[in-house]
């Protein structure tokens, strides 16, 4: 009886019906916030640089065709 009762008790105590508490989400560190802002600015500048490069390419093509 002891052989089956002890493993059964261990098995039942291992199953906790309550879920573990969820950690509260914290605001990102200030360092990460500045890095995120820098990446967003860089993405905006990248679009402008690509547009300028495309305009320059069109000007060069127009100049070589004349």
TORSE-954000 format. One record per residue (C-alpha): residue number from 1; x, y, z. Coordinates in steps of 0.001 Angstrom, whole numbers, plus 524288, in hexadecimal, padded with zeros to 5 digits. Example, Ala and Ser with C-alpha at 12.3 -4.5 7.8 and 13.67 -1.06 7.14 Angstrom:
<zators>
<zator><seq>1</seq><u>8300C</u><v>7EE6C</v><w>81E78</w></zator>
<zator><seq>2</seq><u>83566</u><v>7FBDC</v><w>81BE4</w></zator>
</zators>
This chain:
<zators>
<zator><seq>1</seq><u>80000</u><v>80000</v><w>80000</w></zator>
<zator><seq>2</seq><u>80B02</u><v>80961</v><w>80351</w></zator>
<zator><seq>3</seq><u>8114D</u><v>806D7</v><w>7F620</w></zator>
<zator><seq>4</seq><u>8058D</u><v>80C03</v><w>7EEC6</w></zator>
<zator><seq>5</seq><u>8014B</u><v>8165C</v><w>7F872</w></zator>
<zator><seq>6</seq><u>80E0A</u><v>81E01</v><w>7F8E6</w></zator>
<zator><seq>7</seq><u>80F9A</u><v>81F79</v><w>7EA09</w></zator>
<zator><seq>8</seq><u>80132</u><v>822DC</v><w>7E8FB</w></zator>
<zator><seq>9</seq><u>802A5</u><v>82D9A</v><w>7F32E</w></zator>
<zator><seq>10</seq><u>80ED7</u><v>832BE</v><w>7EC71</w></zator>
<zator><seq>11</seq><u>807C8</u><v>832F1</v><w>7DF89</w></zator>
<zator><seq>12</seq><u>7FC13</u><v>83A27</v><w>7E514</w></zator>
<zator><seq>13</seq><u>80435</u><v>8444B</v><w>7EC28</w></zator>
<zator><seq>14</seq><u>80C16</u><v>846EC</v><w>7DFDE</w></zator>
<zator><seq>15</seq><u>7FFDB</u><v>84B18</v><w>7D89B</w></zator>
<zator><seq>16</seq><u>7FCD2</u><v>858BC</v><w>7DD5E</w></zator>
<zator><seq>17</seq><u>7EF63</u><v>85D43</v><w>7D880</w></zator>
<zator><seq>18</seq><u>7F2B8</u><v>86BC4</v><w>7D981</w></zator>
<zator><seq>19</seq><u>7FAE2</u><v>87197</v><w>7CE99</w></zator>
<zator><seq>20</seq><u>80759</u><v>878B9</v><w>7D252</w></zator>
<zator><seq>21</seq><u>80605</u><v>88777</v><w>7D3C1</w></zator>
<zator><seq>22</seq><u>8090D</u><v>88F11</v><w>7C76C</w></zator>
<zator><seq>23</seq><u>81412</u><v>898E4</v><w>7C885</w></zator>
<zator><seq>24</seq><u>80FED</u><v>8A6C8</v><w>7C63A</w></zator>
<zator><seq>25</seq><u>814A7</u><v>8AC58</v><w>7B987</w></zator>
<zator><seq>26</seq><u>81E7C</u><v>8B6F0</v><w>7BBCB</w></zator>
<zator><seq>27</seq><u>8210C</u><v>8C296</v><w>7B353</w></zator>
<zator><seq>28</seq><u>82D23</u><v>8C0C2</v><w>7AADD</w></zator>
<zator><seq>29</seq><u>8399E</u><v>8C631</v><w>7B031</w></zator>
<zator><seq>30</seq><u>83CC4</u><v>8D437</v><w>7AC6B</w></zator>
<zator><seq>31</seq><u>8487B</u><v>8CF5D</v><w>7A4AD</w></zator>
<zator><seq>32</seq><u>83FC2</u><v>8C6BF</v><w>79C68</w></zator>
<zator><seq>33</seq><u>8361F</u><v>8D1C8</v><w>79A4A</w></zator>
<zator><seq>34</seq><u>840BD</u><v>8DA9C</v><w>794EF</w></zator>
<zator><seq>35</seq><u>845A0</u><v>8CFAB</v><w>78C36</w></zator>
<zator><seq>36</seq><u>837E7</u><v>8CD3F</v><w>78704</w></zator>
<zator><seq>37</seq><u>83642</u><v>8DBBB</v><w>7842D</w></zator>
<zator><seq>38</seq><u>84360</u><v>8DBE6</v><w>77D25</w></zator>
<zator><seq>39</seq><u>83F59</u><v>8D06C</v><w>7749C</w></zator>
<zator><seq>40</seq><u>8327A</u><v>8D701</v><w>7711B</w></zator>
<zator><seq>41</seq><u>839A1</u><v>8E374</v><w>76D4D</w></zator>
<zator><seq>42</seq><u>8434E</u><v>8DBAE</v><w>7653F</w></zator>
<zator><seq>43</seq><u>83833</u><v>8D4EF</v><w>75E00</w></zator>
<zator><seq>44</seq><u>83235</u><v>8E21A</v><w>75AC3</w></zator>
<zator><seq>45</seq><u>83F3A</u><v>8E759</v><w>755E4</w></zator>
<zator><seq>46</seq><u>84178</u><v>8DB02</v><w>74DFC</w></zator>
<zator><seq>47</seq><u>8351E</u><v>8DDAF</v><w>74635</w></zator>
<zator><seq>48</seq><u>839A7</u><v>8EB76</v><w>7433B</w></zator>
<zator><seq>49</seq><u>8471D</u><v>8E6B3</v><w>73F13</w></zator>
<zator><seq>50</seq><u>84139</u><v>8DC75</v><w>73610</w></zator>
<zator><seq>51</seq><u>8385D</u><v>8E6AC</v><w>72FE1</w></zator>
<zator><seq>52</seq><u>843CC</u><v>8EFDF</v><w>72DCF</w></zator>
<zator><seq>53</seq><u>84C02</u><v>8E4F7</v><w>727E1</w></zator>
<zator><seq>54</seq><u>840F4</u><v>8E176</v><w>71E99</w></zator>
<zator><seq>55</seq><u>83F7C</u><v>8EFAB</v><w>71A6A</w></zator>
<zator><seq>56</seq><u>84E21</u><v>8F0BF</v><w>71823</w></zator>
<zator><seq>57</seq><u>84E0D</u><v>8E439</v><w>71031</w></zator>
<zator><seq>58</seq><u>84310</u><v>8E989</v><w>707B1</w></zator>
<zator><seq>59</seq><u>84A93</u><v>8F63A</v><w>70595</w></zator>
<zator><seq>60</seq><u>856C0</u><v>8EEBD</v><w>7017C</w></zator>
<zator><seq>61</seq><u>84EF5</u><v>8E647</v><w>6F81D</w></zator>
<zator><seq>62</seq><u>8488A</u><v>8F248</v><w>6F23A</w></zator>
<zator><seq>63</seq><u>855BD</u><v>8F8F7</v><w>6F09E</w></zator>
<zator><seq>64</seq><u>85BE5</u><v>8ED35</v><w>6E9F7</w></zator>
<zator><seq>65</seq><u>8507F</u><v>8EB97</v><w>6E07D</w></zator>
<zator><seq>66</seq><u>851B4</u><v>8F95A</v><w>6DB2C</w></zator>
</zators>
